[in-house]
């Protein structure tokens, strides 16, 4: 609780403001930090009494013979979570130092609370990382007993449905650290149902439980606003929801696949369900995709691809496509006829359109 490192920090912080010698004493009455380094390791009888009595012990010059290892000053117990964890001693004339003694004591207790809170945050984050890492294993390898113990320890009621979001980001000019971003995301989501994990540098994983569509969308909207402010650039890939913990790995893989397809959309949040066809094409071995693309490469150009992409986005509706492209309907029909003549595939035929769509996806950036 009251470590040597923390005691040194308390001494440094308080002496910087008060210009008085400060001693920090552990529960055994031993000085573990002091502005007078020669006193470190000495037994402080008056401070030990303050700890035992749980109240301030004041020592005047005339009282020194009564107390072993003491100097004139005040000694106050330090409390954390209603327990005395040590004492702080301020050296000097009691009449001079006692008026600001409570301020010094409050400063020490505040630093201890901050330190313990930081340790608790770090422990909770480590536990979240371990839980998420375990759930991303092959289903037969998952130690569900360990997962449940971790969830109980951090008090997360982990209930279905589950859904995974993968965040890929770059640092902003302010050089935000991944750890600080994790903390900001956790604070933003304000939920004890979700797990946030630092997957690897510049990659976060968000595992939603009780993942109702409306709730997840609201969280993602808030997340987008935070990432816009805190990162240089970012993309979020969102897998589909599942009712089984053994399928969380699949939702993660879908989130990763959605990221790989992000170039086909202008949105920074990409749902797997929206790019599922394109994602599935990427499971085709590269040599087969290259062969498909190679067959039509001599006839391919940017205008043809733009026309087909818009035509497919409009569900093969020629009027809507022409309107979006800002061209006459007859011009569109002429272009589609040229595609059929040069490639052998008719964009208006569903089966041919599917092949052409696969070619566009296959020729896109990975």
Secondary structure, DSSP 8 states (H G I E B T S, - for coil): ---HHHHHHHHHHHHHHH-S-EEEE-TTSBEEEESSGGGTT-B-HHHHHHHHHTS-EEE-GGGGGGSTT--SEEEEEEEETTEEEEEEEEES-HHHHGGGHHHHHHHHHHHHHHHHHHHHHHHHHHHHHHHHHHHTS-GGG--HHHHHHHHHHTT----S-BEEEEEEEEE-TT---HHHHHHHHHHHH--SS-EEEEEETTEEEEEESS--HHHHHHHHHHHHHHHHHHEEEEEEEE---BS-GGGHHHHHHHHHHHHHTGGG-S-SEEEGGGSHHHHHHTTS-HHHHHHHHHHHGGG--HHHHHHHHHHHHTTT-HHHHHHHHTS-HHHHHHHHHHHHHHHS--TTSHHHHHHHHHHHHHHS--
